[in-house]
Amino acid sequence: MDLNTHGSASQNRYRQVSGRGDDARIVAPILDRLPNGYAMLGGSGQVLFANAALHRITHEERGLYISSGHLRASNSHDNETLRAAIARALHDEAAATIHSAILMRGLSSSHPVVVTVMPMAPDDRTLPATVHAVALVVVLDAQPVVTLSSGFLREAFQLSRAEAEIAIGLLKGDTLGDVADARGITLNTARTQLKSIMGKTGVNRQSDLINLLARCDTALPATTAE
């Protein structure tokens, strides 16, 4: 999907919820490419915009859905907690720096989502003046879906293709032995390549490498190309 088509799809989703497609031309295509779920809420808690990742999560029975233009939780206790968090973000001036985090589990998956609700300052200059959002909801998907690509790792850290495949395998939670078996190489060869990876990425421990890769994976769009 090219950027123009992607932006058009984002704007259509914005219009369906809020009827204000003009603002979406600026902010929607950006948020729509991020791997985590994002929703901007208006003064009454209505969803002004929900990006593609949030729409995917709400359609997978992960404990969160959109009903009548508002975010709801499937579990009644979670729903009350979510409503209270949104109300604080919308109306409590003293809560300007408070972020409410809620762990939710759905019906169809054992992987939870973490929902964070935070107020947006009225004078926030990071958004266009026409965007009338007063709260931001961020939904972190705990399902281990790795979007980091071999191509990105080769370009960013000058890894070889073999090294990039090992790095991605480790990020997915595989052991070095599992990665070696999957690639048909010896464990000693995998260790040599891991040592090279750590040298190129500037880390000294495997755990530091995983943390670095995880930060890159979270920041990158879900459609990163090979």
KOLMI-220424 format. One record per residue (C-alpha): x, y, z. Coordinates in Angstrom, 1 decimal, padded with zeros to 4 digits. Layout:
residues N
<<X; Y; Z>>
...
END
This chain:
residues 226
<<000.0; 000.0; 000.0>>
<<001.5; 003.4; -001.0>>
<<001.4; 006.4; 001.4>>
<<-001.4; 008.1; -000.5>>
<<-003.6; 005.0; -000.3>>
<<-002.6; 004.5; 003.3>>
<<-003.5; 008.1; 004.2>>
<<-006.8; 007.8; 002.5>>
<<-007.7; 004.7; 004.5>>
<<-006.8; 006.5; 007.7>>
<<-008.9; 009.6; 006.8>>
<<-011.9; 007.3; 006.1>>
<<-011.6; 005.7; 009.5>>
<<-011.4; 009.2; 011.1>>
<<-014.5; 010.3; 009.2>>
<<-016.4; 007.2; 010.3>>
<<-015.8; 008.0; 013.9>>
<<-015.7; 011.8; 014.2>>
<<-016.8; 013.2; 010.9>>
<<-013.8; 015.5; 010.8>>
<<-011.7; 014.2; 007.9>>
<<-009.7; 017.5; 007.4>>
<<-007.6; 016.9; 010.5>>
<<-006.8; 013.3; 009.6>>
<<-004.8; 014.4; 006.6>>
<<-002.1; 015.6; 009.0>>
<<-002.0; 013.2; 012.0>>
<<-003.7; 010.0; 010.8>>
<<-001.2; 008.7; 008.3>>
<<001.6; 009.1; 010.9>>
<<-000.2; 007.3; 013.8>>
<<-001.6; 004.7; 011.4>>
<<001.9; 003.4; 010.6>>
<<002.8; 002.7; 014.2>>
<<002.7; -000.8; 015.6>>
<<000.9; 000.1; 018.9>>
<<-002.7; 001.3; 019.2>>
<<-003.5; 005.0; 019.5>>
<<-006.8; 006.8; 020.0>>
<<-007.4; 010.5; 020.4>>
<<-010.4; 011.3; 022.5>>
<<-012.6; 014.4; 022.4>>
<<-014.1; 016.3; 025.4>>
<<-016.9; 013.9; 026.0>>
<<-014.7; 010.8; 025.6>>
<<-015.6; 010.1; 022.0>>
<<-013.0; 008.6; 019.8>>
<<-011.9; 011.2; 017.3>>
<<-009.3; 008.9; 015.7>>
<<-008.2; 005.3; 016.1>>
<<-005.2; 004.1; 014.2>>
<<-005.0; 000.8; 012.3>>
<<-003.3; -001.1; 015.1>>
<<-006.1; -000.2; 017.5>>
<<-008.8; -001.2; 015.0>>
<<-007.0; -004.6; 014.7>>
<<-006.9; -005.1; 018.4>>
<<-010.5; -004.2; 018.9>>
<<-011.6; -006.7; 016.2>>
<<-009.6; -009.6; 017.8>>
<<-011.6; -009.8; 021.1>>
<<-008.5; -008.7; 023.1>>
<<-010.6; -007.1; 025.8>>
<<-011.1; -003.7; 024.1>>
<<-013.7; -002.5; 021.6>>
<<-015.3; 000.6; 020.2>>
<<-019.1; 001.0; 020.8>>
<<-021.1; 004.1; 019.8>>
<<-017.9; 006.0; 019.3>>
<<-016.4; 005.3; 022.7>>
<<-013.8; 002.8; 023.9>>
<<-015.1; 000.0; 026.1>>
<<-013.7; -003.0; 027.8>>
<<-015.2; -006.5; 027.6>>
<<-014.8; -007.1; 031.3>>
<<-017.1; -005.1; 033.5>>
<<-014.4; -004.3; 036.1>>
<<-011.9; -003.3; 033.4>>
<<-014.7; -001.1; 031.8>>
<<-015.3; 000.8; 035.0>>
<<-011.6; 001.3; 035.5>>
<<-011.2; 002.5; 031.9>>
<<-014.1; 004.9; 032.2>>
<<-012.7; 006.3; 035.4>>
<<-009.3; 006.8; 033.8>>
<<-010.7; 008.5; 030.8>>
<<-012.8; 010.8; 033.1>>
<<-009.8; 011.8; 035.0>>
<<-007.8; 012.6; 031.9>>
<<-010.7; 014.7; 030.5>>
<<-011.9; 016.6; 033.6>>
<<-009.4; 016.6; 036.4>>
<<-006.9; 019.5; 036.0>>
<<-004.8; 018.0; 038.8>>
<<-004.3; 014.9; 036.8>>
<<-002.4; 016.7; 034.0>>
<<000.7; 014.6; 034.6>>
<<-001.0; 011.3; 035.7>>
<<-001.0; 008.3; 033.3>>
<<-003.4; 005.5; 034.1>>
<<-002.3; 002.0; 033.0>>
<<-004.8; -000.9; 032.8>>
<<-004.0; -004.5; 032.0>>
<<-006.8; -006.2; 029.9>>
<<-007.3; -009.8; 028.8>>
<<-009.7; -010.7; 026.0>>
<<-011.7; -013.8; 025.2>>
<<-009.8; -015.2; 022.2>>
<<-006.2; -014.8; 023.2>>
<<-004.0; -015.3; 026.3>>
<<-001.9; -012.2; 025.3>>
<<-003.1; -009.1; 027.2>>
<<-003.0; -005.5; 026.2>>
<<-001.9; -002.6; 028.4>>
<<-004.1; 000.5; 028.0>>
<<-002.6; 003.8; 029.1>>
<<-004.8; 006.9; 029.3>>
<<-003.2; 010.3; 029.5>>
<<-004.4; 013.9; 029.2>>
<<-003.2; 016.2; 026.5>>
<<-002.3; 019.8; 027.5>>
<<-004.6; 022.4; 026.0>>
<<-001.6; 024.3; 024.8>>
<<000.1; 021.3; 023.3>>
<<001.8; 022.6; 020.2>>
<<002.8; 019.2; 018.9>>
<<-000.6; 018.8; 017.2>>
<<-002.3; 021.0; 014.7>>
<<-004.7; 023.6; 016.1>>
<<-007.6; 021.9; 014.3>>
<<-007.2; 018.7; 016.2>>
<<-009.5; 019.0; 019.2>>
<<-008.3; 016.0; 021.2>>
<<-008.0; 016.3; 024.9>>
<<-006.9; 012.8; 025.9>>
<<-004.7; 010.2; 024.3>>
<<-005.1; 006.4; 024.7>>
<<-002.1; 004.2; 024.0>>
<<-002.7; 000.4; 023.7>>
<<000.4; -001.7; 024.0>>
<<000.0; -005.2; 022.4>>
<<001.7; -007.8; 024.6>>
<<001.4; -010.4; 021.8>>
<<004.9; -011.2; 020.6>>
<<004.7; -010.0; 017.0>>
<<008.1; -009.0; 015.7>>
<<008.0; -006.3; 013.0>>
<<011.7; -005.7; 012.8>>
<<013.0; -006.6; 009.4>>
<<016.3; -008.1; 008.3>>
<<016.6; -005.2; 005.8>>
<<016.4; -002.6; 008.6>>
<<019.1; -004.4; 010.7>>
<<021.4; -004.7; 007.8>>
<<021.1; -001.1; 006.9>>
<<021.1; 000.3; 010.5>>
<<023.9; -001.8; 012.0>>
<<025.7; -003.2; 008.9>>
<<024.8; -006.7; 009.8>>
<<025.1; -009.5; 007.3>>
<<021.9; -011.3; 006.3>>
<<022.8; -014.3; 008.5>>
<<023.5; -012.0; 011.5>>
<<020.2; -010.2; 011.0>>
<<018.3; -013.5; 011.0>>
<<020.0; -014.5; 014.2>>
<<019.1; -011.2; 015.8>>
<<015.5; -011.5; 014.8>>
<<015.3; -015.0; 016.1>>
<<016.6; -013.9; 019.5>>
<<014.2; -011.1; 019.6>>
<<011.3; -013.5; 019.0>>
<<012.4; -015.4; 022.1>>
<<014.3; -018.3; 020.6>>
<<017.5; -019.5; 022.2>>
<<020.7; -019.3; 020.3>>
<<020.6; -023.1; 020.0>>
<<017.1; -022.9; 018.5>>
<<018.3; -020.3; 016.0>>
<<021.3; -022.4; 015.1>>
<<019.2; -025.5; 014.5>>
<<016.6; -023.6; 012.4>>
<<019.4; -022.1; 010.2>>
<<021.3; -025.4; 009.9>>
<<024.5; -024.1; 011.5>>
<<026.5; -025.2; 014.5>>
<<026.2; -023.6; 017.9>>
<<029.8; -022.4; 017.7>>
<<029.1; -020.7; 014.3>>
<<026.0; -019.0; 015.9>>
<<028.1; -017.9; 018.8>>
<<030.7; -016.4; 016.5>>
<<028.0; -014.5; 014.6>>
<<026.4; -013.3; 017.8>>
<<029.7; -011.9; 018.9>>
<<029.9; -010.0; 015.7>>
<<026.4; -008.7; 016.1>>
<<027.1; -007.4; 019.6>>
<<030.3; -005.7; 018.3>>
<<028.4; -004.0; 015.5>>
<<025.5; -002.8; 017.8>>
<<027.8; -001.7; 020.6>>
<<026.5; -003.9; 023.3>>
<<028.4; -006.3; 025.6>>
<<025.6; -008.7; 026.7>>
<<022.9; -010.7; 024.9>>
<<020.3; -009.2; 027.2>>
<<021.4; -005.7; 026.2>>
<<021.1; -006.7; 022.5>>
<<017.6; -007.9; 023.0>>
<<016.7; -004.6; 024.8>>
<<018.1; -002.6; 021.9>>
<<016.3; -004.6; 019.3>>
<<013.0; -004.4; 021.3>>
<<013.3; -000.6; 021.4>>
<<013.8; -000.5; 017.6>>
<<011.0; -002.9; 017.1>>
<<008.5; -000.8; 019.1>>
<<009.5; 002.4; 017.4>>
<<009.3; 001.1; 013.8>>
<<006.1; 001.1; 011.7>>
<<004.5; -002.4; 011.4>>
<<005.0; -002.3; 007.6>>
<<008.8; -002.0; 007.6>>
<<010.1; -003.5; 004.4>>
<<012.7; -006.2; 003.9>>
END
